[in-house]
Amino acid sequence: MNNMPRKIKFSTILNILKKKPIPLLFGFLFTLIPLFLVIVLSIVFSSFGNDTPEIDYESINLQGKETTAEITDIETQYNVTINGVHPTIISYKYSENGNEIESKYKVLEERKIENLEIGDDIEIKELNGNSILKDLKPYGFSIWFFLIIPIPFLIIGLPFLIYSILYLKKELNLYKFGKVSKGKIVSMMLKSGLPVFNFGQGIIVHYEYETRSGNKIIGESFTTDYSIMSDKKNDDFVPIFVSVENDKKSCIVPKLQSLRNNWNIDFE
């Protein structure tokens, strides 16, 4: 028995996916949105993270040594607004063991710093080369908090995406490894698709075939091959793929895809 899989072109994969457009649409829409949000948030946080050095505020606040620094610059980020307040980056310098150290500190407390000017002295706490402004908590985003935002989209989109992937896997398995058999057409009916693009439009075919155990069952398959409506009628036979693992699983052999992939299957 030849177990070599039939060749499948990418256009055939797309054709399978288009049979179930709604799960595919919701799946990609609600999973790509979170992916886009994660990328954007990562870029934003990366740019914010470069403004000021990372510090362990709690350790410095508890163990740091108090000293005095001189403000060298005050920059308000007007392109960022949090609850109507703009973050401010305070640059300062101080001496430690005879060395002049420069640093920056971002805060979100306009009232506490509104009277500060360049050249003013300001109290800081220093520990192992890192420092904080005394009595001013640093402003920073928690990236983990913002990465929670995409989760509701993923909860909606993933089941649809998983359904589309499982449907694709099932059809591909039949296309690649299914045993070619004959099914007697019981009925054929048109199925409308999505508006404008008509994705999902095709024909639902019910057919009867015999399993390996001798039982006759009714199979249902969706095809986009409209030629079957003109070439075949009820009680005519049509080629089908039957799963070698479970002969209750089957599908109509798509004529156009058979020609494109050179499957050499007789449709007469």
Buried (B, 14 or more C-beta within 10 A) or exposed (E): EEEEEBEBEEEBBEBBBBBBBBBBBBBBBBBEBBEEBBEEBEEBBEEBEEBBEEBBBEEBBEEBEEBEBBBBEBEEBEEEEEEEBEBBBBBBEBEEEEEEBEBBBBBBBEEEBEEBEEEEEBEBBBBEEBBBBBEBBBBBEEBEEBBEEBEEBBEBBBBBBEBBBEBBEBBBBBBEBBBBBBBBBBEBEEEEBEEEEEBBBBBBBBBBBBBEEEEEEEBEBBBBBBEBBEEBEEEEBBBBBBBBEEBEBBBBBBBBBBEBBEBEBEBE
